[in-house]
Amino acid sequence: MDIILIPGLWLDASSWNEVIPSLESAGHRVHALTMPGLGAPASESSGIGIADWVATGAAAVDAVDAVDGPVVVVGHSGGGNVAWGVADARADRVSRVVFVDTVPPPPGSGISEFEVTDGVIPFPGWDFFPEEDIHDLDEATRARTAALALSVPARVPTDPIALGDDRRHSIPVTLLMGGLDRESLESVLAQWGAYADEFRAIEQAEVIRLGSGHWPQFSMPTLLAELISEAASR
C-alpha cells in the first residue's frame, strides 16, 4: 500500500523518520512530504496558503501509479486538515485517511491562530503547549525535535479549507488520538458545532486512543507505525 505522510505545522518530512522504517518493513511504500514555504521568509512564502498545501498532497497522490491501487493519506495535527483536503480532492484515489491526534475539519474552517513574526509563524517552543500535549516528550527529545522545527507561511493556519465533494464522507477514517477514546472525542466534538457534523457524516470512522501526547511520532513511533499499518491494511 502507498502511504502518504503529511506532517503538522513546523515539521517537514524528517519528522516521520522514526515511523517510516516500520511501515516499510511491513511492506508499504511510504511518501513523507515537506510542505511548500516551510522555513521560507515572508518574501517567498506570503502567497502560500492551505490550498497550496492541499495541492501538494493531491500531487503526491497523482504521482502514485494508479496501477498500484488506492492510497492511504495520514495527517498529523494541522496536517490533518491537509489530509482531509486531499481526500476531498482525490476521493476516487484515497482508500483511507488516518488522523494523528486531530479530527476532520468542516468546510471553511482553519487550523488555528498563532503569532506572526516577520511575516511568518515560527515554532513557539514546547512551553507554549499544554502539559497534556507534551508530557511524554523528555528534555532530550524536546531539544532534538525543536531544532527541526521551521517557520510556517502566515496564511496556512488561518486559511479556510475548501471542501466540496461529499464523497469524502464515504472514505473510511481512522483517528489515532493521543488521550481520547471515541466516547471522549464525541463529547468534545459535541461542543464544536460543525466539527461534530463533519465527523457524524463520515460513514466509517474508528477511534483509537494512543495514550500519548500530541506528537506520538516522537514519543512512540513504533506503536504509531503499527497502528498506521493496520489501518492501511484494512
N, C-alpha and C positions, 0 to 999 in steps of 0.2 A: 504494500500500500504506500502511495505517496502521501507524505505528511508535511504540510507547510506550517512552520512555527513562526508566529508573529509576536515579537516582544512587546512589553509595555513601555510606557513613557521612559525616556532617558536611556534605554537599553538598546543594544544592537544585537546582531546575530550571535555574537560570542556569549551572550547571557544564557544560551541554551547548551553551551559546550559540555556540561556535565550530564545533560539529559540525552544528547544525541547518540553517544556510543551504545547505550542500552537499546534505544529504538532501532539502530542499525543492526545490532546483534539479533534482534527479533525479526529481522528480515525486511524492515521498512526502508523506503527511500526518503531521506529527510532533506527538507529545504528550509533552512533558517534564514530569515530575512533581516536586512537592515533597512529602515525606512528612510525616504528621501528627506534631506535637510537636517538630519541628526548631526549635531555638533557644528553646524554651519553658522556663520554670523548672519545677522538680520539682512545684510546686503544681499545674501544669497538665498535666504530661506523665508523672507517675509511673504512671498506669494504662495507658499506651500500650505495646504490645508488638509483636513481629514479626507477629502475626496481624492487627493493625490496619494495618500497612504492606502486607501481602498483600491485605487487603480494599480498600485504596485502589487498588492496582494492578488488582484484579479489577473495581472500579467503573469504572476508566478503559477497560477492555476493553468493559464493558457499555455505556459511553457512545458507543462507535463503532457506527454503524448497521450491522446485520448485512447489509444490502443491499450495503454496500461490501466485504464479504468478510471473510476472516480477518485476524488482527492479528499483527504481529511484536512480541515483547517483548524489550527489551535491558536487561541489568542490569550495572552496573559494581561490582566489588568486592563489598561486602556487599549491594549491590543485586541481585547475582546470586541470593542466597537468596530475595529477594522475587520476582524474575522466575520462579524455579522454582516458588515457591508459587502464583503467578498461573497458570502453565501447568497445575499440578495442579488448581487451582480452576476453570479455564476451558479444559479440554482440547479441547473442541469448537470453540473460537473462536481458539485460538492456533496459527498455522501454523509458527512457528519461534521458538526462543529463542536470543538471542545473548548470550554471556557475555563480558564485557570484563575480562580478567586475573583470572578467578575460575572456579570449577567448580561443577557442580550439587551441592547438598548432599543427603545422605541424610536420611531421616525422623529427626526427633528431634535433629538437630544444630543448633548455634548458629553465629553468625558468628565471634566471638572475644571475649576479655575485655579490658577497658580500665578504667583507674582512674576511679572515680566521684567527682565533686566536687560538693558541694551538691545531691546527688540526681540529677545529670545527668552525661553524659560529654562533656567539652569536647574540642575538637580538640587533640591532644597536641603539635602542632608538627611541622614537617618533619624535625627532627633525631631524632625518635622512630623513624623508619622506616629500614630498611637501605639502603645506598647503591644496591643493585640496583633498588630501587623508585623512587628519586628522582634517579638520575644524569642524566636528560635534562631536568630542570627547572632552569633557570638562576635566579639570585637574584631577578631581576625577576619571573619567573613565580611563584616561591615566595611572594614578598611579596604579589603581586596576588591569588593564589588563597587564601592563608591568611586574608586579610581577608574572604573569602566564607564561611569555614567556621563552622558553627553547632553548638551542642551537640546531642547525641542523647539521647532518652529512655533512662534507665538500663537498662531491661529489653530493649530491642531487640537488642543484640548477643548476649545470652546466652539469650534465649528459645529453646527448641527449636521447630523448624519442623514443622508438621503436614502430612504428605503422605500421601494415601490413595488416589489414583486412578492406577492403573498405566498408564492411557492416556498419561500424561505421557511415558512412555518411547518412544512412537511419534511424538512430535513431533520433527522434525529440529532439531538443535542445532549452532550454530557457536560455537567457543571462540576468541576473539581474544586470544591470550596474549602478554604482554609479552616474555618471554625464553625461552619453552618451545615446542618443536615437539612433535609427537604422541609421539614416542618418549620424549622427556624427561618429558613430562607423565605418561605411563603409568607411567614409572619412579617418579615422585614419588607418584602415587596408589597404587601397589602397597604403599606404607608407611602408607597412611591408612585401611586397613580398609574400612569401609562406604562411604567416598567412591569407592573403586575399584569396589565392587559397583554403586553407583548409576550410575557412568559406563558400565560394561560393559553395563548393562541398556538403555541408550539404543540404539535401532535404527539411527539415522543421526546420527553425530557427526563433524564435521570440526574439525581443529585448525589454526589459522593463527598463525604466530609473527610478531609485530609488530616485534620488535627495539626495544622501548620499555621504559620503566619501568612503574610501576603506574597512572599517570594519563595515558594517551595522549590523552584528550580535551583535555588542556592542552598536551602536547608535540608531538603530530602529529594535530591534529583533522581535517585534510583527508583523510589516509590512512584514519583511523578511519571517517570518514563514507563513504568509498568502499567499504570492506570491509563495513560495515553494510548499505549499499545493495545491494551484490552479493549478500549473504546473503539479504536481504529479497526479492530478485527471483528467487530460485531456485524 
